[in-house]
Amino acid sequence: MPTPPLSDEVLQEAVDALHTHGRKYLAANALGIDRRTFHSRLAVAARRGLLLDEPPAMPGFEITKVTTAPDGSQHVTQKQEHGERYEPPPTHVLGKITAHVDAEGRIVQSWPRYMPDAEQQEAAMRAVVAALKEEVPRAEPVAAPLRPGDTELLNQFTVTDLHFGMLAWPEENARKEAWDLKEAERTLLNWFTAAIELSPPAATAILAQLGDLLHHDSHLSVTPTHAHVLDADSRLQKMIRVVIRCLRQIVARLLAKHERVHIVMADANHDPAGGAWLREMFAAFFEDEPRVTVDSSASTYYCYEHGETSLFYHHGHKRKIADVDSVFAGQFRDVFGRTKHSYAHIGHLHSDELKSTNLMKVERHETLSAPDAYAANGGWLAGRSAKVITYHKKFGEVSRVVISPQMLAVAA
């Protein structure tokens, strides 16, 4: 809370004490306050005109200078009063300070810049989820599919940068494509319907959601770290409701085909808090469903071991395609050492790229979402698609299915 301004009564008490005792240190001792506090009160009293015989300060102004002429007359300079002392909100932290200094390097004026505390936002969200997840209703176990899938195979359903809650206006991008909350839900569910049908009968499925599932992380449609203003479509609570509804339907459909489903909800730059509560919520929701596992790690790097094949996941906002392989190999040293085929998957840049290194194959994936004004104006014209990649326990990748929104439109 801001410090309340000093009352005229308190200031007048300091002025009277100075007149009575004549010396500042004696007046401060008489009032029982620190000398620096006494000097500060005198400075405020001077600005309000309380040290003059007839205070001339106008309402809303303060005295900045008093000049006494040889004849004893006083000339007073006034300026408009400053506002209350600024106190940053508890949700923000100091980002940087711009300072104006004089020739001797002394500060004349400074401009502090505060930004939302991303770590505090995520910590608060984690605390809420931890307190409430005991009350989250658990999913009832679902019967396994009648036709068991191949235990050697794993289908990885790879989606990234879906940006639920983003608004893309067709007139602002070259392909005249729209994106809003309704279109995001329709596209994602239709994609999974087609992808599950076209994928081979594998025993295991991974829902590899590589991050930026939510376009923004709070009631303000800005990025959490740098507060960049975003093109937003809807209210935060409505966005959360749609995302949870979509994911529950998707997991149910995956369970209908696969015997086991593993969920990865990668940490990312647009929704670090959203990723945290999604991981915790779905871990609690599927606690009684033995066929579902959720990677609820608080790390930004994730791993899954499938026989002699290792799979790694990261959004791509911390490490890029050129150097993320060494992080995976070092952080998951045991898994990497046990496996013969290693594959890493990232998103973030909304475009496809594949890089083979001495350690593993690293692939960046494009997105199903349409470009917003920022992407369109930046000239980024990558395609739109998502992939089902099938891995074998002994041979690594054996097949893949690529489905674009245009294919879904034709099929409809």
C-alpha positions as CSV (number, residue, x, y, z in Angstrom):
1,M,0.0,0.0,0.0
2,P,1.3,3.5,-0.7
3,T,2.6,5.5,2.3
4,P,0.0,8.0,3.3
5,P,1.0,11.7,3.0
6,L,2.1,13.6,6.1
7,S,-0.6,15.8,7.6
8,D,-0.2,19.5,8.1
9,E,-0.5,19.0,11.8
10,V,2.5,16.7,11.9
11,L,4.5,19.1,9.8
12,Q,3.5,22.1,11.9
13,E,4.6,20.2,15.0
14,A,8.1,19.9,13.5
15,V,8.2,23.6,12.6
16,D,7.0,24.7,16.1
17,A,9.7,22.4,17.7
18,L,12.4,24.1,15.5
19,H,11.2,27.6,16.6
20,T,11.1,26.5,20.2
21,H,14.5,24.8,20.5
22,G,16.4,26.7,17.7
23,R,18.5,23.7,16.7
24,K,17.4,20.8,14.5
25,Y,18.9,18.0,16.6
26,L,17.4,19.5,19.8
27,A,14.0,19.7,18.1
28,A,14.3,16.1,16.9
29,N,15.2,14.9,20.4
30,A,12.3,16.8,21.9
31,L,9.8,15.1,19.5
32,G,11.5,11.7,20.0
33,I,12.1,11.1,16.3
34,D,15.2,10.3,14.2
35,R,17.1,13.4,12.9
36,R,16.7,12.2,9.3
37,T,12.9,11.9,9.8
38,F,12.9,15.4,11.3
39,H,14.8,16.8,8.3
40,S,12.5,15.1,5.9
41,R,9.4,16.7,7.7
42,L,11.0,20.1,7.5
43,A,11.6,19.7,3.7
44,V,7.9,18.7,3.2
45,A,6.9,21.6,5.4
46,A,9.0,24.0,3.3
47,R,7.3,22.8,0.1
48,R,3.9,23.4,1.6
49,G,4.9,26.9,2.8
50,L,4.7,26.2,6.5
51,L,8.2,27.7,7.2
52,L,7.1,31.1,6.0
53,D,5.2,33.7,8.0
54,E,2.3,33.6,5.6
55,P,2.1,30.3,3.6
56,P,1.6,31.4,0.0
57,A,1.4,28.0,-1.7
58,M,-1.7,27.6,-3.8
59,P,-3.9,24.5,-3.5
60,G,-2.3,21.7,-5.6
61,F,1.1,23.4,-5.8
62,E,4.3,23.2,-3.7
63,I,7.1,25.7,-3.0
64,T,10.3,24.8,-4.7
65,K,12.4,27.9,-4.0
66,V,12.3,30.9,-1.6
67,T,14.5,34.0,-2.2
68,T,14.9,36.8,0.4
69,A,15.6,40.2,-1.1
70,P,17.9,42.8,0.7
71,D,14.8,44.6,1.9
72,G,13.6,41.5,3.6
73,S,10.8,40.6,1.1
74,Q,10.4,37.0,0.0
75,H,10.0,35.7,-3.5
76,V,8.5,32.3,-3.8
77,T,8.7,29.8,-6.7
78,Q,5.9,27.2,-6.9
79,K,5.2,24.2,-9.1
80,Q,2.4,21.7,-9.3
81,E,2.6,19.1,-6.6
82,H,3.7,15.5,-7.4
83,G,1.2,12.6,-6.9
84,E,1.4,10.1,-4.2
85,R,4.5,8.0,-3.7
86,Y,4.5,5.1,-6.3
87,E,4.5,1.6,-4.9
88,P,4.7,-1.2,-7.5
89,P,1.9,-3.8,-7.3
90,P,3.0,-7.1,-5.5
91,T,2.5,-9.0,-8.8
92,H,5.3,-7.0,-10.6
93,V,9.1,-6.9,-10.2
94,L,11.7,-4.3,-11.3
95,G,12.8,-5.0,-14.8
96,K,15.1,-2.1,-15.7
97,I,15.9,1.5,-14.8
98,T,16.6,4.4,-17.1
99,A,18.5,7.2,-15.4
100,H,19.3,10.8,-16.3
101,V,22.5,11.9,-14.6
102,D,24.5,15.1,-14.5
103,A,28.1,15.7,-15.5
104,E,29.3,14.3,-12.2
105,G,27.3,11.1,-12.6
106,R,24.7,12.1,-10.0
107,I,21.1,11.0,-10.6
108,V,18.8,13.8,-11.7
109,Q,15.8,11.7,-12.6
110,S,15.1,7.9,-13.0
111,W,12.5,5.9,-14.8
112,P,12.0,2.4,-13.3
113,R,10.1,-0.1,-15.4
114,Y,8.2,-2.9,-13.7
115,M,6.8,-6.0,-15.3
116,P,4.7,-9.0,-14.2
117,D,6.5,-11.5,-12.0
118,A,6.2,-14.6,-14.1
119,E,7.7,-16.9,-11.4
120,Q,5.2,-15.5,-8.9
121,Q,2.3,-16.0,-11.3
122,E,3.3,-19.6,-11.8
123,A,4.0,-20.2,-8.1
124,A,0.6,-18.8,-7.2
125,M,-1.1,-21.0,-9.8
126,R,0.7,-24.1,-8.6
127,A,-0.4,-23.3,-5.0
128,V,-4.0,-23.0,-6.1
129,V,-3.8,-26.3,-8.0
130,A,-2.1,-28.1,-5.1
131,A,-4.9,-26.9,-2.8
132,L,-7.8,-27.8,-5.1
133,K,-6.7,-30.9,-6.9
134,E,-7.9,-33.1,-4.0
135,E,-11.4,-32.0,-5.0
136,V,-10.9,-32.6,-8.8
137,P,-13.2,-35.5,-9.8
138,R,-11.2,-38.5,-11.0
139,A,-11.8,-40.1,-14.4
140,E,-13.4,-43.5,-14.3
141,P,-11.2,-46.2,-15.8
142,V,-12.0,-46.8,-19.5
143,A,-12.2,-50.3,-21.0
144,A,-9.3,-51.2,-23.2
145,P,-9.8,-51.4,-27.0
146,L,-11.2,-54.7,-28.2
147,R,-8.4,-55.1,-30.7
148,P,-5.1,-54.7,-28.9
149,G,-2.5,-52.6,-30.8
150,D,1.1,-53.6,-31.6
151,T,3.1,-53.4,-28.4
152,E,6.2,-52.6,-30.5
153,L,4.7,-49.4,-31.9
154,L,4.1,-46.0,-30.4
155,N,2.0,-43.2,-32.1
156,Q,3.2,-39.7,-31.2
157,F,0.5,-37.1,-31.9
158,T,2.5,-34.0,-32.2
159,V,0.8,-30.6,-31.9
160,T,2.3,-27.2,-31.0
161,D,1.6,-23.5,-30.8
162,L,-2.2,-23.8,-31.1
163,H,-2.7,-20.5,-29.3
164,F,-6.2,-21.0,-28.0
165,G,-7.6,-17.5,-27.4
166,M,-5.7,-15.8,-30.3
167,L,-7.6,-13.7,-32.9
168,A,-6.4,-13.8,-36.5
169,W,-8.3,-11.6,-38.9
170,P,-8.4,-13.0,-42.5
171,E,-7.7,-9.5,-44.0
172,E,-4.4,-9.3,-42.2
173,N,-2.7,-12.4,-43.6
174,A,-1.9,-13.4,-47.1
175,R,-3.9,-16.7,-47.1
176,K,-7.0,-15.0,-45.7
177,E,-7.2,-17.5,-42.8
178,A,-9.2,-16.9,-39.6
179,W,-8.4,-18.1,-36.1
180,D,-10.5,-17.7,-32.9
181,L,-11.5,-19.8,-30.0
182,K,-14.3,-21.6,-31.9
183,E,-12.0,-22.3,-34.9
184,A,-9.2,-23.6,-32.7
185,E,-11.5,-26.1,-31.0
186,R,-13.1,-27.2,-34.3
187,T,-9.7,-27.6,-36.1
188,L,-8.0,-29.5,-33.2
189,L,-10.8,-32.0,-32.7
190,N,-11.2,-32.6,-36.4
191,W,-7.5,-33.1,-36.7
192,F,-7.4,-35.8,-34.0
193,T,-10.4,-37.6,-35.5
194,A,-8.5,-37.9,-38.8
195,A,-5.1,-38.6,-37.2
196,I,-6.4,-41.4,-34.9
197,E,-8.1,-43.0,-37.9
198,L,-5.1,-42.8,-40.2
199,S,-2.5,-43.9,-37.6
200,P,-1.4,-47.6,-37.3
201,P,-2.8,-49.8,-34.5
202,A,-0.1,-49.1,-31.8
203,A,-0.4,-50.1,-28.2
204,T,0.9,-46.7,-26.9
205,A,0.1,-43.1,-27.8
206,I,1.8,-39.9,-26.7
207,L,-0.1,-36.7,-26.7
208,A,2.9,-34.4,-27.3
209,Q,1.6,-30.9,-26.8
210,L,4.7,-28.8,-27.3
211,G,3.5,-25.6,-25.7
212,D,1.8,-22.3,-26.3
213,L,-1.5,-24.1,-26.1
214,L,-2.9,-20.9,-24.6
215,H,-2.3,-17.5,-26.3
216,H,-2.1,-15.7,-23.0
217,D,-1.8,-16.6,-19.3
218,S,-3.9,-14.1,-17.4
219,H,-6.9,-11.7,-17.7
220,L,-4.6,-9.3,-19.5
221,S,-3.9,-10.4,-23.1
222,V,-0.1,-9.8,-22.9
223,T,2.9,-12.1,-22.9
224,P,3.9,-13.0,-19.4
225,T,7.6,-12.0,-19.5
226,H,7.7,-8.9,-21.7
227,A,4.1,-7.8,-21.6
228,H,3.7,-7.6,-25.4
229,V,0.1,-6.8,-26.3
230,L,-1.6,-9.7,-28.1
231,D,-4.6,-10.1,-30.4
232,A,-7.0,-11.9,-28.2
233,D,-10.4,-13.4,-29.0
234,S,-12.0,-14.3,-25.7
235,R,-12.2,-14.2,-21.9
236,L,-9.6,-16.1,-19.9
237,Q,-12.1,-18.4,-18.1
238,K,-13.9,-19.2,-21.4
239,M,-10.6,-20.0,-23.0
240,I,-9.6,-22.3,-20.1
241,R,-13.0,-24.1,-20.3
242,V,-12.6,-24.8,-24.0
243,V,-9.1,-26.1,-23.6
244,I,-10.0,-28.5,-20.8
245,R,-13.0,-29.7,-22.8
246,C,-10.9,-30.3,-25.9
247,L,-8.2,-32.2,-24.1
248,R,-10.6,-34.5,-22.2
249,Q,-12.2,-35.4,-25.5
250,I,-8.8,-36.0,-27.1
251,V,-7.6,-38.3,-24.4
252,A,-10.9,-40.3,-24.4
253,R,-10.5,-40.8,-28.2
254,L,-6.8,-41.9,-27.8
255,L,-7.8,-44.4,-25.1
256,A,-10.5,-45.8,-27.4
257,K,-7.7,-46.9,-29.8
258,H,-4.6,-47.3,-27.7
259,E,-4.0,-49.4,-24.5
260,R,-1.8,-46.7,-23.0
261,V,-1.7,-42.9,-23.3
262,H,1.1,-40.7,-22.1
263,I,0.5,-36.9,-21.9
264,V,3.2,-34.2,-22.3
265,M,2.2,-30.6,-21.7
266,A,5.4,-28.7,-22.4
267,D,6.3,-25.5,-20.6
268,A,6.4,-22.5,-23.0
269,N,6.7,-18.7,-23.2
270,H,3.0,-17.7,-23.8
271,D,1.5,-20.0,-21.1
272,P,4.0,-21.0,-18.4
273,A,1.3,-20.9,-15.7
274,G,-1.2,-22.5,-18.0
275,G,1.1,-25.4,-18.7
276,A,1.7,-25.8,-14.9
277,W,-2.0,-26.1,-14.0
278,L,-2.8,-28.3,-17.0
279,R,-0.1,-30.8,-16.0
280,E,-1.2,-30.8,-12.4
281,M,-4.9,-30.9,-13.2
282,F,-4.7,-33.8,-15.7
283,A,-2.3,-35.8,-13.4
284,A,-5.0,-35.5,-10.7
285,F,-7.9,-36.1,-13.0
286,F,-6.4,-39.4,-14.4
287,E,-5.1,-40.5,-11.1
288,D,-7.5,-43.5,-11.0
289,E,-7.1,-44.3,-14.7
290,P,-4.2,-46.8,-14.9
291,R,-3.9,-46.5,-18.7
292,V,-3.0,-42.8,-18.6
293,T,0.2,-41.3,-17.4
294,V,1.0,-37.5,-17.2
295,D,4.5,-36.0,-17.2
296,S,4.0,-33.5,-14.3
297,S,7.6,-32.5,-14.1
298,A,8.2,-28.8,-13.4
299,S,11.2,-28.9,-15.9
300,T,11.0,-27.4,-19.3
301,Y,12.6,-30.5,-20.9
302,Y,10.8,-33.9,-21.1
303,C,11.7,-37.5,-22.0
304,Y,10.0,-40.8,-22.8
305,E,11.7,-44.2,-23.3
306,H,10.2,-46.7,-25.7
307,G,12.4,-49.8,-25.9
308,E,15.6,-48.8,-27.7
309,T,14.0,-45.5,-28.8
310,S,14.2,-42.3,-26.8
311,L,11.9,-39.3,-27.4
312,F,12.6,-35.8,-26.1
313,Y,10.4,-32.7,-25.9
314,H,11.0,-29.0,-25.4
315,H,9.0,-26.0,-26.6
316,G,12.0,-24.3,-28.2
317,H,12.0,-21.0,-26.4
318,K,15.0,-21.7,-24.3
319,R,17.1,-23.8,-26.6
320,K,16.9,-23.9,-30.4
321,I,17.2,-26.7,-32.9
322,A,21.0,-26.2,-33.2
323,D,21.9,-26.9,-29.6
324,V,19.0,-28.5,-27.7
325,D,20.4,-32.1,-28.4
326,S,23.3,-31.7,-25.9
327,V,20.8,-30.5,-23.2
328,F,18.7,-33.6,-23.7
329,A,21.6,-36.0,-23.8
330,G,23.1,-34.4,-20.6
331,Q,19.9,-34.0,-18.6
332,F,18.6,-37.5,-19.5
333,R,21.9,-39.2,-19.5
334,D,20.7,-42.7,-18.4
335,V,17.9,-42.9,-21.0
336,F,20.1,-41.6,-23.8
337,G,22.8,-44.1,-22.9
338,R,20.4,-47.0,-22.9
339,T,18.7,-46.3,-26.3
340,K,19.9,-46.7,-29.8
341,H,17.6,-44.2,-31.6
342,S,16.9,-40.7,-30.3
343,Y,14.5,-38.1,-31.5
344,A,13.9,-34.6,-30.2
345,H,10.8,-32.4,-30.9
346,I,10.4,-28.6,-30.5
347,G,8.0,-25.9,-31.7
348,H,8.0,-22.2,-31.0
349,L,8.8,-20.8,-34.5
350,H,5.7,-22.2,-36.3
351,S,7.8,-23.8,-39.1
352,D,9.2,-27.2,-40.0
353,E,12.9,-28.0,-39.9
354,L,14.8,-31.3,-39.4
355,K,18.4,-31.4,-38.2
356,S,20.5,-34.6,-37.8
357,T,23.3,-34.3,-35.3
358,N,25.8,-36.8,-33.9
359,L,23.5,-37.3,-30.9
360,M,19.9,-37.4,-32.3
361,K,17.5,-36.2,-34.9
362,V,16.0,-32.8,-33.8
363,E,12.7,-31.7,-35.5
364,R,10.9,-28.4,-35.2
365,H,7.2,-28.5,-36.1
366,E,4.8,-26.1,-37.7
367,T,1.4,-25.4,-36.2
368,L,-2.2,-25.9,-37.1
369,S,-3.1,-22.3,-36.2
370,A,-3.5,-19.4,-38.6
371,P,-1.0,-16.5,-38.4
372,D,-2.0,-13.5,-36.3
373,A,-1.2,-9.9,-37.3
374,Y,2.3,-10.0,-35.7
375,A,3.3,-13.1,-37.8
376,A,1.6,-11.8,-41.0
377,N,3.3,-8.4,-40.7
378,G,6.6,-10.1,-40.0
379,G,6.4,-12.0,-43.3
380,W,6.5,-15.5,-41.8
381,L,4.7,-17.7,-44.3
382,A,5.2,-21.2,-43.0
383,G,2.6,-23.9,-43.7
384,R,0.1,-25.3,-41.3
385,S,0.0,-28.9,-40.3
386,A,0.5,-31.4,-37.5
387,K,2.0,-34.9,-37.5
388,V,1.5,-38.4,-36.2
389,I,4.9,-40.1,-36.0
390,T,5.1,-43.8,-35.3
391,Y,8.1,-45.2,-33.5
392,H,9.2,-48.9,-33.2
393,K,10.9,-50.1,-30.1
394,K,13.9,-51.5,-32.0
395,F,14.0,-49.5,-35.3
396,G,13.0,-45.9,-34.3
397,E,10.7,-44.0,-36.6
398,V,8.9,-46.3,-39.1
399,S,6.1,-44.0,-40.5
400,R,4.4,-40.7,-40.2
401,V,1.1,-39.1,-41.2
402,V,0.9,-35.3,-42.0
403,I,-2.5,-33.6,-41.9
404,S,-3.2,-30.0,-42.7
405,P,-6.3,-27.9,-42.1
406,Q,-6.9,-27.8,-45.8
407,M,-7.1,-31.6,-45.9
408,L,-9.6,-31.5,-43.1
409,A,-11.7,-29.0,-45.0
410,V,-11.7,-31.2,-48.1
411,A,-12.6,-34.3,-46.0
412,A,-15.5,-32.4,-44.4
